[in-house]
Amino acid sequence: MLDYYTGVLKNYAGFEGRARRAEYWQYTLMTVIAAIVLLVIGIFIKFPIVIVYYLAVLVPSLAVSVRRLHDTGKSGWWLLIAFVPFGGIVLLVFTCLDSTPGPNQYGPNPKGIGNPYADQQVAGY
């Protein structure tokens, strides 16, 4: 799980290509866990350190979101739908969709290609 998180951070400004569901959701999970821990620490030290963390992961979060949309065959501009009422629900559905099979206009399918977990894949993931 930590491999996906650090992988996203290493590719912090990579808006091109595709990101698997596992990469996106495991990064999101680790980000939420880190934010909760930093929020608790921030309460004790009376400093909003979680805001600093969110600013630090803003660009990597946008990049992995765009790559996730690319994996479903959508443009990264679909992120702007979050500013419309109920647009977050549409984005949630898009991020839960499976990859488009084979290569698409954003690159080859990342399932099994250069993936450290390729031999551990379960059907549908």
CNS distance restraints for C-alpha pairs under 8 A (distance, minus, plus):
assign (resid   1 and name CA) (resid   5 and name CA) 6.78 0.50 0.50
assign (resid   1 and name CA) (resid  26 and name CA) 6.05 0.50 0.50
assign (resid   1 and name CA) (resid  27 and name CA) 7.87 0.50 0.50
assign (resid   2 and name CA) (resid   6 and name CA) 6.14 0.50 0.50
assign (resid   2 and name CA) (resid  26 and name CA) 7.97 0.50 0.50
assign (resid   2 and name CA) (resid  30 and name CA) 7.71 0.50 0.50
assign (resid   3 and name CA) (resid   7 and name CA) 5.85 0.50 0.50
assign (resid   4 and name CA) (resid   8 and name CA) 6.16 0.50 0.50
assign (resid   4 and name CA) (resid  22 and name CA) 7.98 0.50 0.50
assign (resid   4 and name CA) (resid  23 and name CA) 5.30 0.50 0.50
assign (resid   4 and name CA) (resid  26 and name CA) 6.59 0.50 0.50
assign (resid   4 and name CA) (resid  27 and name CA) 6.17 0.50 0.50
assign (resid   5 and name CA) (resid   9 and name CA) 6.41 0.50 0.50
assign (resid   5 and name CA) (resid  23 and name CA) 7.49 0.50 0.50
assign (resid   5 and name CA) (resid  26 and name CA) 6.79 0.50 0.50
assign (resid   5 and name CA) (resid  27 and name CA) 4.66 0.50 0.50
assign (resid   5 and name CA) (resid  30 and name CA) 6.78 0.50 0.50
assign (resid   6 and name CA) (resid  10 and name CA) 6.05 0.50 0.50
assign (resid   7 and name CA) (resid  11 and name CA) 6.25 0.50 0.50
assign (resid   8 and name CA) (resid  12 and name CA) 5.88 0.50 0.50
assign (resid   8 and name CA) (resid  23 and name CA) 7.88 0.50 0.50
assign (resid   8 and name CA) (resid  27 and name CA) 7.21 0.50 0.50
assign (resid   8 and name CA) (resid  60 and name CA) 6.38 0.50 0.50
assign (resid   8 and name CA) (resid  64 and name CA) 6.75 0.50 0.50
assign (resid   9 and name CA) (resid  57 and name CA) 7.84 0.50 0.50
assign (resid   9 and name CA) (resid  60 and name CA) 5.97 0.50 0.50
assign (resid  11 and name CA) (resid  60 and name CA) 7.31 0.50 0.50
assign (resid  12 and name CA) (resid  59 and name CA) 6.40 0.50 0.50
assign (resid  12 and name CA) (resid  60 and name CA) 4.30 0.50 0.50
assign (resid  12 and name CA) (resid  61 and name CA) 8.00 0.50 0.50
assign (resid  12 and name CA) (resid  63 and name CA) 6.74 0.50 0.50
assign (resid  13 and name CA) (resid  59 and name CA) 6.34 0.50 0.50
assign (resid  13 and name CA) (resid  60 and name CA) 6.04 0.50 0.50
assign (resid  13 and name CA) (resid  63 and name CA) 5.93 0.50 0.50
assign (resid  14 and name CA) (resid  60 and name CA) 7.93 0.50 0.50
assign (resid  14 and name CA) (resid  63 and name CA) 5.85 0.50 0.50
assign (resid  14 and name CA) (resid  64 and name CA) 7.80 0.50 0.50
assign (resid  15 and name CA) (resid  63 and name CA) 4.78 0.50 0.50
assign (resid  15 and name CA) (resid  64 and name CA) 7.18 0.50 0.50
assign (resid  15 and name CA) (resid  66 and name CA) 6.12 0.50 0.50
assign (resid  15 and name CA) (resid  67 and name CA) 6.05 0.50 0.50
assign (resid  16 and name CA) (resid  66 and name CA) 7.89 0.50 0.50
assign (resid  16 and name CA) (resid  67 and name CA) 6.35 0.50 0.50
assign (resid  16 and name CA) (resid 106 and name CA) 6.97 0.50 0.50
assign (resid  17 and name CA) (resid  67 and name CA) 5.74 0.50 0.50
assign (resid  17 and name CA) (resid  70 and name CA) 6.85 0.50 0.50
assign (resid  17 and name CA) (resid  71 and name CA) 7.77 0.50 0.50
assign (resid  17 and name CA) (resid 106 and name CA) 5.36 0.50 0.50
assign (resid  17 and name CA) (resid 107 and name CA) 5.48 0.50 0.50
assign (resid  17 and name CA) (resid 108 and name CA) 7.91 0.50 0.50
assign (resid  18 and name CA) (resid  67 and name CA) 4.41 0.50 0.50
assign (resid  18 and name CA) (resid  68 and name CA) 5.89 0.50 0.50
assign (resid  18 and name CA) (resid  69 and name CA) 7.69 0.50 0.50
assign (resid  18 and name CA) (resid  70 and name CA) 5.40 0.50 0.50
assign (resid  18 and name CA) (resid  71 and name CA) 4.72 0.50 0.50
assign (resid  18 and name CA) (resid 106 and name CA) 6.63 0.50 0.50
assign (resid  18 and name CA) (resid 107 and name CA) 6.63 0.50 0.50
assign (resid  18 and name CA) (resid 108 and name CA) 7.69 0.50 0.50
assign (resid  18 and name CA) (resid 109 and name CA) 7.21 0.50 0.50
assign (resid  18 and name CA) (resid 110 and name CA) 6.58 0.50 0.50
assign (resid  19 and name CA) (resid  23 and name CA) 6.20 0.50 0.50
assign (resid  19 and name CA) (resid  24 and name CA) 6.57 0.50 0.50
assign (resid  19 and name CA) (resid  64 and name CA) 6.59 0.50 0.50
assign (resid  19 and name CA) (resid  67 and name CA) 4.95 0.50 0.50
assign (resid  19 and name CA) (resid  68 and name CA) 4.67 0.50 0.50
assign (resid  19 and name CA) (resid  70 and name CA) 7.51 0.50 0.50
assign (resid  19 and name CA) (resid  71 and name CA) 5.93 0.50 0.50
assign (resid  19 and name CA) (resid 110 and name CA) 6.80 0.50 0.50
assign (resid  20 and name CA) (resid  24 and name CA) 6.38 0.50 0.50
assign (resid  20 and name CA) (resid  68 and name CA) 6.37 0.50 0.50
assign (resid  20 and name CA) (resid  71 and name CA) 6.76 0.50 0.50
assign (resid  20 and name CA) (resid  99 and name CA) 7.08 0.50 0.50
assign (resid  20 and name CA) (resid 110 and name CA) 6.43 0.50 0.50
assign (resid  20 and name CA) (resid 111 and name CA) 6.97 0.50 0.50
assign (resid  21 and name CA) (resid  25 and name CA) 5.96 0.50 0.50
assign (resid  21 and name CA) (resid  68 and name CA) 6.95 0.50 0.50
assign (resid  21 and name CA) (resid  95 and name CA) 6.98 0.50 0.50
assign (resid  21 and name CA) (resid  96 and name CA) 6.94 0.50 0.50
assign (resid  21 and name CA) (resid  98 and name CA) 7.32 0.50 0.50
assign (resid  21 and name CA) (resid  99 and name CA) 7.87 0.50 0.50
assign (resid  21 and name CA) (resid 125 and name CA) 7.31 0.50 0.50
assign (resid  22 and name CA) (resid  26 and name CA) 5.77 0.50 0.50
assign (resid  22 and name CA) (resid 125 and name CA) 7.32 0.50 0.50
assign (resid  23 and name CA) (resid  27 and name CA) 6.00 0.50 0.50
assign (resid  24 and name CA) (resid  28 and name CA) 6.16 0.50 0.50
assign (resid  24 and name CA) (resid  64 and name CA) 6.31 0.50 0.50
assign (resid  24 and name CA) (resid  65 and name CA) 7.07 0.50 0.50
assign (resid  24 and name CA) (resid  68 and name CA) 6.62 0.50 0.50
assign (resid  25 and name CA) (resid  29 and name CA) 6.02 0.50 0.50
assign (resid  26 and name CA) (resid  30 and name CA) 6.15 0.50 0.50
assign (resid  27 and name CA) (resid  31 and name CA) 6.10 0.50 0.50
assign (resid  28 and name CA) (resid  32 and name CA) 6.20 0.50 0.50
assign (resid  29 and name CA) (resid  33 and name CA) 6.20 0.50 0.50
assign (resid  30 and name CA) (resid  34 and name CA) 6.04 0.50 0.50
assign (resid  31 and name CA) (resid  35 and name CA) 6.04 0.50 0.50
assign (resid  32 and name CA) (resid  36 and name CA) 6.19 0.50 0.50
assign (resid  33 and name CA) (resid  37 and name CA) 6.30 0.50 0.50
assign (resid  34 and name CA) (resid  38 and name CA) 6.06 0.50 0.50
assign (resid  35 and name CA) (resid  39 and name CA) 5.91 0.50 0.50
assign (resid  35 and name CA) (resid  50 and name CA) 5.78 0.50 0.50
assign (resid  35 and name CA) (resid  53 and name CA) 7.25 0.50 0.50
assign (resid  35 and name CA) (resid  54 and name CA) 7.71 0.50 0.50
assign (resid  36 and name CA) (resid  40 and name CA) 6.31 0.50 0.50
assign (resid  37 and name CA) (resid  41 and name CA) 6.26 0.50 0.50
assign (resid  38 and name CA) (resid  42 and name CA) 5.82 0.50 0.50
assign (resid  38 and name CA) (resid  49 and name CA) 6.25 0.50 0.50
assign (resid  38 and name CA) (resid  50 and name CA) 5.28 0.50 0.50
assign (resid  39 and name CA) (resid  43 and name CA) 6.21 0.50 0.50
assign (resid  39 and name CA) (resid  48 and name CA) 7.07 0.50 0.50
assign (resid  39 and name CA) (resid  49 and name CA) 6.92 0.50 0.50
assign (resid  39 and name CA) (resid  50 and name CA) 5.40 0.50 0.50
assign (resid  40 and name CA) (resid  44 and name CA) 6.56 0.50 0.50
assign (resid  41 and name CA) (resid  45 and name CA) 6.27 0.50 0.50
assign (resid  41 and name CA) (resid  49 and name CA) 7.83 0.50 0.50
assign (resid  42 and name CA) (resid  46 and name CA) 5.47 0.50 0.50
assign (resid  42 and name CA) (resid  47 and name CA) 4.93 0.50 0.50
assign (resid  42 and name CA) (resid  48 and name CA) 5.16 0.50 0.50
assign (resid  42 and name CA) (resid  49 and name CA) 5.43 0.50 0.50
assign (resid  42 and name CA) (resid  50 and name CA) 6.93 0.50 0.50
assign (resid  43 and name CA) (resid  47 and name CA) 6.71 0.50 0.50
assign (resid  43 and name CA) (resid  48 and name CA) 7.32 0.50 0.50
assign (resid  48 and name CA) (resid  52 and name CA) 7.38 0.50 0.50
assign (resid  49 and name CA) (resid  53 and name CA) 6.43 0.50 0.50
assign (resid  50 and name CA) (resid  54 and name CA) 6.14 0.50 0.50
assign (resid  51 and name CA) (resid  55 and name CA) 6.22 0.50 0.50
assign (resid  52 and name CA) (resid  56 and name CA) 6.19 0.50 0.50
assign (resid  53 and name CA) (resid  57 and name CA) 6.30 0.50 0.50
assign (resid  54 and name CA) (resid  58 and name CA) 5.90 0.50 0.50
assign (resid  57 and name CA) (resid  61 and name CA) 5.89 0.50 0.50
assign (resid  58 and name CA) (resid  62 and name CA) 6.25 0.50 0.50
assign (resid  59 and name CA) (resid  63 and name CA) 6.08 0.50 0.50
assign (resid  60 and name CA) (resid  64 and name CA) 6.13 0.50 0.50
assign (resid  61 and name CA) (resid  65 and name CA) 6.11 0.50 0.50
assign (resid  62 and name CA) (resid  66 and name CA) 6.15 0.50 0.50
assign (resid  63 and name CA) (resid  67 and name CA) 6.20 0.50 0.50
assign (resid  64 and name CA) (resid  68 and name CA) 6.00 0.50 0.50
assign (resid  65 and name CA) (resid  69 and name CA) 6.26 0.50 0.50
assign (resid  65 and name CA) (resid  76 and name CA) 7.66 0.50 0.50
assign (resid  65 and name CA) (resid  79 and name CA) 7.78 0.50 0.50
assign (resid  65 and name CA) (resid  95 and name CA) 8.00 0.50 0.50
assign (resid  66 and name CA) (resid  70 and name CA) 6.19 0.50 0.50
assign (resid  66 and name CA) (resid  75 and name CA) 7.42 0.50 0.50
assign (resid  66 and name CA) (resid  76 and name CA) 4.50 0.50 0.50
assign (resid  66 and name CA) (resid  77 and name CA) 7.85 0.50 0.50
assign (resid  66 and name CA) (resid  79 and name CA) 7.37 0.50 0.50
assign (resid  67 and name CA) (resid  71 and name CA) 6.24 0.50 0.50
assign (resid  67 and name CA) (resid  76 and name CA) 7.31 0.50 0.50
assign (resid  68 and name CA) (resid  72 and name CA) 6.71 0.50 0.50
assign (resid  68 and name CA) (resid  95 and name CA) 6.38 0.50 0.50
assign (resid  69 and name CA) (resid  73 and name CA) 6.45 0.50 0.50
assign (resid  69 and name CA) (resid  74 and name CA) 5.07 0.50 0.50
assign (resid  69 and name CA) (resid  75 and name CA) 6.28 0.50 0.50
assign (resid  69 and name CA) (resid  76 and name CA) 5.93 0.50 0.50
assign (resid  69 and name CA) (resid  78 and name CA) 7.67 0.50 0.50
assign (resid  69 and name CA) (resid  94 and name CA) 6.79 0.50 0.50
assign (resid  69 and name CA) (resid  95 and name CA) 6.66 0.50 0.50
assign (resid  70 and name CA) (resid  74 and name CA) 5.12 0.50 0.50
assign (resid  70 and name CA) (resid  75 and name CA) 5.89 0.50 0.50
assign (resid  70 and name CA) (resid  76 and name CA) 6.60 0.50 0.50
assign (resid  70 and name CA) (resid 106 and name CA) 5.98 0.50 0.50
assign (resid  71 and name CA) (resid  99 and name CA) 5.25 0.50 0.50
assign (resid  71 and name CA) (resid 100 and name CA) 6.35 0.50 0.50
assign (resid  71 and name CA) (resid 106 and name CA) 7.45 0.50 0.50
assign (resid  71 and name CA) (resid 109 and name CA) 7.32 0.50 0.50
assign (resid  72 and name CA) (resid  94 and name CA) 7.04 0.50 0.50
assign (resid  72 and name CA) (resid  95 and name CA) 7.77 0.50 0.50
assign (resid  72 and name CA) (resid  97 and name CA) 6.57 0.50 0.50
assign (resid  72 and name CA) (resid  98 and name CA) 6.57 0.50 0.50
assign (resid  72 and name CA) (resid  99 and name CA) 4.95 0.50 0.50
assign (resid  72 and name CA) (resid 100 and name CA) 5.36 0.50 0.50
assign (resid  73 and name CA) (resid  99 and name CA) 7.77 0.50 0.50
assign (resid  73 and name CA) (resid 100 and name CA) 6.29 0.50 0.50
assign (resid  73 and name CA) (resid 104 and name CA) 6.80 0.50 0.50
assign (resid  73 and name CA) (resid 105 and name CA) 7.66 0.50 0.50
assign (resid  73 and name CA) (resid 106 and name CA) 7.64 0.50 0.50
assign (resid  74 and name CA) (resid  78 and name CA) 7.07 0.50 0.50
assign (resid  78 and name CA) (resid  91 and name CA) 7.72 0.50 0.50
assign (resid  79 and name CA) (resid  91 and name CA) 7.11 0.50 0.50
assign (resid  80 and name CA) (resid  84 and name CA) 7.84 0.50 0.50
assign (resid  81 and name CA) (resid  87 and name CA) 4.94 0.50 0.50
assign (resid  81 and name CA) (resid  88 and name CA) 7.17 0.50 0.50
assign (resid  81 and name CA) (resid  90 and name CA) 7.79 0.50 0.50
assign (resid  81 and name CA) (resid  91 and name CA) 7.51 0.50 0.50
assign (resid  82 and name CA) (resid  86 and name CA) 7.43 0.50 0.50
assign (resid  82 and name CA) (resid  87 and name CA) 4.45 0.50 0.50
assign (resid  82 and name CA) (resid  88 and name CA) 4.88 0.50 0.50
assign (resid  82 and name CA) (resid  91 and name CA) 7.11 0.50 0.50
assign (resid  83 and name CA) (resid  87 and name CA) 6.55 0.50 0.50
assign (resid  83 and name CA) (resid  88 and name CA) 7.99 0.50 0.50
assign (resid  84 and name CA) (resid  88 and name CA) 7.96 0.50 0.50
assign (resid  86 and name CA) (resid  90 and name CA) 7.03 0.50 0.50
assign (resid  87 and name CA) (resid  91 and name CA) 6.39 0.50 0.50
assign (resid  88 and name CA) (resid  92 and name CA) 6.09 0.50 0.50
assign (resid  89 and name CA) (resid  93 and name CA) 6.30 0.50 0.50
assign (resid  90 and name CA) (resid  94 and name CA) 6.27 0.50 0.50
assign (resid  91 and name CA) (resid  95 and name CA) 6.14 0.50 0.50
assign (resid  92 and name CA) (resid  96 and name CA) 6.26 0.50 0.50
assign (resid  93 and name CA) (resid  97 and name CA) 6.35 0.50 0.50
assign (resid  98 and name CA) (resid 124 and name CA) 7.45 0.50 0.50
assign (resid  98 and name CA) (resid 125 and name CA) 7.59 0.50 0.50
assign (resid  99 and name CA) (resid 109 and name CA) 7.31 0.50 0.50
assign (resid 100 and name CA) (resid 104 and name CA) 7.20 0.50 0.50
assign (resid 100 and name CA) (resid 109 and name CA) 7.42 0.50 0.50
assign (resid 101 and name CA) (resid 109 and name CA) 6.70 0.50 0.50
assign (resid 102 and name CA) (resid 108 and name CA) 6.33 0.50 0.50
assign (resid 102 and name CA) (resid 109 and name CA) 5.24 0.50 0.50
assign (resid 103 and name CA) (resid 107 and name CA) 5.54 0.50 0.50
assign (resid 103 and name CA) (resid 108 and name CA) 3.94 0.50 0.50
assign (resid 103 and name CA) (resid 109 and name CA) 5.12 0.50 0.50
assign (resid 104 and name CA) (resid 108 and name CA) 6.39 0.50 0.50
assign (resid 104 and name CA) (resid 109 and name CA) 7.49 0.50 0.50
assign (resid 109 and name CA) (resid 113 and name CA) 7.33 0.50 0.50
assign (resid 110 and name CA) (resid 114 and name CA) 7.38 0.50 0.50
assign (resid 110 and name CA) (resid 115 and name CA) 7.20 0.50 0.50
assign (resid 111 and name CA) (resid 115 and name CA) 6.88 0.50 0.50
assign (resid 111 and name CA) (resid 118 and name CA) 6.89 0.50 0.50
assign (resid 112 and name CA) (resid 117 and name CA) 7.66 0.50 0.50
assign (resid 112 and name CA) (resid 118 and name CA) 4.56 0.50 0.50
assign (resid 112 and name CA) (resid 119 and name CA) 7.70 0.50 0.50
assign (resid 113 and name CA) (resid 118 and name CA) 7.45 0.50 0.50
assign (resid 114 and name CA) (resid 118 and name CA) 7.86 0.50 0.50
assign (resid 117 and name CA) (resid 121 and name CA) 6.46 0.50 0.50
assign (resid 121 and name CA) (resid 125 and name CA) 6.50 0.50 0.50
